[in-house]
Amino acid sequence: MQENKSKYKVVQIKVLEGLEGVRRKFDVVELSKRIKKKGDILILSNELKIRPRILKSAVYEGRILSFFPNLQKSKAGILASLRTDRELILFSKKHDIYNISARNLIKLVRRWNQDIQKNPFILVTQEEHDLIIGSLLGDASIRQRELNSCFRVAHSIKQKDYINWKFDLLSEFNISEFCERKRVINEREVNMICLATRTHPVFNYYRNLFYKGGKKIIIQEIFNHLNPRSLAIWICDDGSYSTTQDYIILCTNSFSFEEHKLIKNFFEKKFNLSPTIGFRDNKYYYLRFKKEDTQRLIKIIKPFIPQSMIYKIGVSKNGN
């Protein structure tokens, strides 16, 4: 028994201890450049024999110092909670990070993260906002992970160009997942491409707007954010065009009849369109736009439809 214990004894690998030790041996800015995607921290940790938690701190510090080379290292650690390059620039324009004390910097960063959860336009562009709103009305979801949330969406492999378009628009928020997976939908295996961002406080705003008790819902406030571009994205996600009858159906399956009445009322008041609420399979509601309304709807959304998705409005990719 003693022989077996000796034979299978775990080899103790000496690892580099502490952030200061990493700073002495490595250029933390260069280390940060080696982290491109989810999982790279663990790979690099094993390669360099640095504990993952310590390496992560060094990488975060290196990212900040790549922007602000002369900043005190203690402040770099504080600013590391600002996850995107854009917000680092915006924050540094608003606050004198070199002359503010570390204590006050902590308070300002905390306030920043609180403020963007109330007003995402501090950080998010109108185009990004419209993409998120339209996608959440469609196929996307916001997942909460501890304190913060992430944006997730999946589309069929046939819509690869469309999800690549979404990827490009959301790349500022650090994509943590972008891969092909197989899913079973209606007892049929479908090849999907899944996209997910890293968690960020700004996505808490959208989580609070769209979810109640963990379920996606429709409330009146959402319509305050719905414009021709976000509507176009919603149609790209959930719309289908009948080439035989020349109308658009919006497959709003996950929403209740009361929610459909809210949606119908919005279209009537905002765009003077009057979709019919349909019911199928004894459980799903949907919206159907009559032929005349479909043509008016197409005029509203066509300027914002990605080229790869124009079939959703009855146009082939060659323009016919």
Secondary structure, DSSP 4 states (H G I P E B T S, - for coil): -HHHHHHTPPPPPP-B-SHHHHHHHS-HHHHHHT--STTHHHHHHHHHTB-HHHHHHHHHHHHHHHH-TTS-HHHHHHHTT--SHHHHHHHHHHS-TTTS-HHHHHHHHHHHHHHHHH-GGGTS-HHHHHHHHHHHHTT-EEEEETTEEEEEEEEEGGGHHHHHHHHHHHGGG-EEEEEEEEEEETTEEEEEEEEEEPPBTHHHHHHHHHEETTEE---GGGGGG--HHHHHHHHHHHEEEETTTTEEEE--TTS-HHHHHHHHHHHHHHH---PEEEEETTTEEEEE--HHHHHHHHHHHGGGS-GGGGGGGT--TT--
